[in-house]
Amino acid sequence: MLAKSDAIPDSAAALAIQPTPRSPWRVVKVDALANYRLALTFRDGLEGVVDMKRLIFSPLAGVFAALRDEALFAQVRVETGAPLWPGEIDIAPDAIYDGLRSSATREYCV
């Protein structure tokens, strides 16, 4: 048996490789804009603006109702290729990507 000081540093956890999302619809950059909008950049270079106001203020907003707090909305970040807010609130990047890609103005309302 090895003593604690003789532990092998190459454990499975130490060697684990973090997955890198490769789908073109993965978000690489997100910025919160005024009026509950997001500026997004996707892995393949597609850029656009998503208006989330209608969703956030909908009677069926569910978890997205928390984003009515502008300070919370502004805390958006990218995690595993998707926009994510505190409280594990996220939105599907593939649907946003499809909406923006089919828009001539590169603006999409969810």
C-alpha positions, 0 to 999 in steps of 0.5 A: 500500500502506498503512503499518502505522500506516495500517491500517484498524481495521474489519477483518472480525475486528473487526466479527465479531458473537459468536453469541447462542444463542436456543434456550429450552434454552440454559443462562444460569446454572449452580452446582455443588452438593454431591453432584455436582449442578448448579443450572441456569437456562435461557434461558426461565426454567426452573430445576432441579437435575440429579444427575450422580452416577450418570453420573460414577461409572458404569463407562461414565463416559468423560470424565465420570469426571474429574469425580469430583474434586470440585474439578474438578466445582465449576469448572463454568461456562456457555459457549455455552449449555452447562455446561462444565468444564475439559478441554472436558468438557460436557453436552448442555443440550437433553437436561437441559432436556427431563428437567427440563421433564418432571419435576414436582419440577424434578429430573433424574438423568442 
